[in-house]
Structure formats: C-alpha cells, structure tokens
Amino acid sequence: MQTNKIIFNILSAFLFQIFVINSTFSASKSPNSNRIKSVECKSLDNKTVEFEFCYAKAFSRKTTAFNVKFKLHRVMQKPFYIQYILSRRTSGNVCQNIFKSDLIEFCGLMDGMDANPMIKNIILILNETAPTLFHKCPYEGETAVTNATIQDDKALFFIPTGTYCSEVNFFDNKKKQYVNVKMINDIKNSLDILGITERKN
C-alpha cells in the first residue's frame, strides 16, 4: 500500500510538472515547439474570487506569456484543494484524459514541498517568474501576474507532438469548487528539442 502511494506521488509530481510548465508558460527552444492557443479562468463563486483578466499573449514565435489578475474576497487558508487534469485532443476536437488527480490539499503541499524534490523544483522555477502565485498560505486580497514567461532551458520534457487540453480546479474547505482554469496548447516537434524525432510509420 505504501509502495503504491509512493509511485502515485512520483507520477503525480511528474505529470504536474509537465502540465504546469508546458501549459502555462513558454517552453520553446525551436519555433512553435509549444504554443498556447487559449486560456480561460472562470470563477464559480464570485463571493470568493473574481477575475479581472486571464489570457495568454504571444510576443514572438518563441515566447508566449501568461497574464492573470484576480481578487479574493475571503482569506484562503488550510484546507483548500486543487485538482489537475491533463488531456490530449483527438480527432473530432475531443479531449481524452491522460491523467486526473485526486483533490490535493494545497496549503499542505506548499508547506511540505521540501519532502518532495520534484514539487520543490517546480515551485522554485515558477517562483522566478510568478512569485505571487506560489507561496505558503494564506492567500488573500488581490494578485496579479503580468507577462510571465519561463526560461527555455528550464522546461524541456518528453511531450509528444499534439494539441493538449489542461485544467486546474480549486475547491474550498468544504470541497466545493470555486475556480476552473482551462488551457489549450499545441506542442510541435518537442522531441526534436532533445535530439529525438518521432518514428514515422
């Protein structure tokens, strides 16, 4: 049972790393290796949080930035939860799930990230460009991130070419969902970044 939990934590951390960095920030050393097509932030409870803006902006063929501004109307502290979902778009514009996590208590994750080197590494990387988004609890008031990008050499992963749909859901202490963030991005020739090409049938 303990072994299964360890394996799950490792897999979760790896997929979370792929999802967050590849879906939200620039991860390109070659043109169009990773392009954000759209990002949407939706509040399901305006008494808890309201978004002023949430969008992706392309500055060049290599760089796409993420912009978001929101206001919390109540203090978010332990416990509140996140869930992440990674899907790949198939024919007919249907997104087929690759991975869907359980609910994860976010404050505990941030407090205990030293226990998980993968999660700690992810947070440290993201803190370089969006420190206001990732910190220990509580979360309160207004938060804004403008033109956040990530250095190309810190986000190279084995992601097959394709279109990916990603979601992050937030839940309050009663496990009632109050935020949904959806992102769609194209990844092209990403394996070529590491000197690997896809096998042609």
N, C-alpha and C positions, 0 to 999 in steps of 0.2 A: 504493500500500500504506500509506504514511504517512498519507494523507488519510483512508483508511478507519479507521485506528486512532484518529485524532483524533475522527472522527464517532462511533465506538463509545464513546470515553471520555466525550464530551459526553452521549450518550444514556444511558450507564450512570449518570453522575452525576445526571442529571435524574430518572431512574426511582428511583434510590436515595433521592433527596430525597423524592419522593412516597411511597415505601414506608415509610421510617423514620418520618418525621414524621406522616404520616396514619394509619399503622397502629399506632403505639406510643403516641402522645401525643394530647392534646386539640387539635383544630384547628377550633374552632367559634365563629362569631360569631352564629349563629342556632340556635335549639333543634334538637337532633338532627341537625345537619349531618354529624356524624361520631361514631358510637358504637361503641366496642369491644364486640363480642359475647363474645369469648373469647380467651384467650392461654394457651399451653401451652409449657413449657420441658422438654425431655427430654434427659437425659444418656444417651449410648450407650456410655459408658465411665466407670464410677464410680471407676475408679482415677485418672482425670484430673480429673473435675469432678463435684460433687454439688450439686443444687438443694435448698435448704430450703423456698423458696416462690417462686411465679411466678404472678401473677394481675393482672387489671385490676379497679379499684374505681371505681364511679360515685359522685360526690359530689353531683351535680346534673344537670339536663337538659343543661347546657353543659360540664360538666367530668368527664373520666374520667382517673384516674391509673394509672400503671404501677408495679408493685411486684415486685422480684426480689431474691433473696439466694442466692448460690452460693459454693462453696469450691473453689478449685483445689488439687489435691494435688501438682501439679508446676508448675514455672515455665514459662509460655508465652512464648517469645521467638521471634525470627525464625529460620526461617519458620513461620508458621501462617496458615491461609487462611479466607476467608469466601466464601459464595455467597448471593446473594439472588434470590428468585423472587416475582413479583407475578402474581396470577391474579384473574380475575373470576368470581364464581359465576353459572352459567347455570341454566336450568330443570332440575329433577331434582337440585338440590344438587351439581352437578358444577362443579369449579373449572377454568376454562380458562386456560392460561398466556397472559399478556400479554408477560412478559419473564422470561428466565432468564439470569443472568450466568455467565461462566466463573468459575473459582476466582481470587480476588484475594488476594495476599499482604498481610495486614492490617498488619503492622508497617511495611512499606514504604509502605502507603497513609497511615498516620499520620505517618511521618517526612517524606513528600513532599507533604503536603497543601497546602503553600504553592504548589506547581506547579499546583494545580487549585483555582481560586477557588470553584467550586461546592461541592466537597467541604469546603474550609476553612470556608465559610459554614455548612454543615450542622453540622459538628463544633462550631463556636463557639456555635451556637444550642443544641445539645443539651448542651453543657458547662454552660450556665446552670442546667440542672435536674438533670442526671445526670453530673457531672464524673468520678465514679468509673468510669463505663462507657467513657469515651472518653479515652484518653491514650496517650502513647507507650509502647512495650514496654520492659521485660517486664510481663506480667500474672502476679500470684501472690497466694496467700493467699485471704482472704475479701473479698467485695464485696457490698454491699447498697445498694439504691435503694428509697426509701420514698416513696410518693405523689408521684411525679414527673409534672409536667404542663408544658405549654409555653404561653407567652402567645399568645392568639388571633391577634394581629396579625402574628405571625411565621410563620404556617403556612397561607397561603392559596394553593390550587392549583386548576387546572382539572381536577377529578376528576368524571367523570360519576356521576350517581346510580346506586347499586347496592351489592351485597354483594361484598366483596373478601377474598380469601384470600392471606395473605403468609407467606413462610418465610425464615428466615435459618439457614444451615447453617455449622458451624465444622469445620475439618479440621486435623489436626496436621501436623508437618513431613514425615510420610510420606503425606500426603493421605488419611489415614484419618479418616472422620467421627466426631466425638465429641459433638456437640451439635446438636439440632434445635429451633428455636423456630417455633411456628405461631401465627398470629393471624388472627382473622376480625373484620371490622368492617363496619358499614353506613354508607354515605355517602348522605345525603339532602339535596337542594336545595343542594348545594355550589356550584353555578354561580350561584345566587342571591346568594351572598356577594359576588360581584364584579359584581352588577347584570346578570347574564346568565341567561336562562331557556332551558330545553331546548325545542326545536321540537316541537310536537305534530303527529303525522301524522294 
